[in-house]
Amino acid sequence: MTSREIQEQTVQLDDVDLHVATAGVPSSPPLLLLHGLYDRWESWGSVVRAFAPHYHVLAPDLRGHARSSKPQSNYDPQDYTRDLIGLLDQMNVDQVVVIGHSLGALVGQFLAVDAPERVRALVMVDPPFEQTDGTRAWLEILLDAKRGDVTHTYETVKELNILQGDEREWRRQTDWLRETADGPFEAMITMIDDGRAAQLYEVLRRVTCPTLLLQADPSNGGALSDAGANLALEHLQNGTHRKVDDTGHSIHIERPDEFVEIVTGFASDVFQATE
């Protein structure tokens, strides 16, 4: 097996099973890749293979997604982080650089707070800090779409993404949305309703590890505004910022080569500084 080959397995934890893809040599510095809402590890695509020659890559399907367990409840950030700590324990991985996209970025943020000894550094890829009534409406639309029949799901996905993507992409999103549990959507709606989403910036104050805030272009579909990025940097103790212009929310998919270059540079500096 070469370092670029990807292996998949299911790791049994106390209350859930996590499906996880791994690549690279276990003795290499570890990276933990966390996908976004109704994504799965495959959303990292060629990025995993690009990291593999230099890093030990772990890319799980989060609870409620794809081939991991889908419990009826328990989708708060702390539930995800408890899973990830258990995953690292089971795989004998001590510290990781966490790379999280969207929902995965928020989970990574809480992991860095809940288990700071396990997170050497954090890369937050276009995190959705700015949860609004519009965000809530979007979540409700997706939840309604996934609960309907396949045609309803597809038509909703197409309508939401009519200016981006194509038939193949809309079909993929339809399948992945339908294979996601209701819980992740319901939990995010509850976070907005009870005010916890409005406190996400305050949580950043408790993140002590080196953190790279990787921002997409808000005018091109990015979730984080320029003002939001500046506010996040004010709250981070050890934060740096990169903005990728002319790129939408999924930087790692739209600009994989540039993404790998940016993240590799950041991770290399972190690992060298701690040797």
Secondary structure by P-SEA (a helix, b strand, c coil): ccccbbbbbbbbcccbbbbbbbbcccccbbbbbbbccccccccccccccccccccbbbbbccccccccccccccccaaaaaaaaaaaaaaacccccbbbbccaaaaaaaaaaaaccccccbbbbccccccccaaaaaaaaaaaaaaaccaaaaaaaaaaaccccccaaaaaaaaaaaaaccaaaaaaaaaaaaaccccaaaaaaaacccccccccccccccccccaaaaaaaaaaccbbbbbbbcccccccccccaaaaaaaaaaaaaaaaaaac
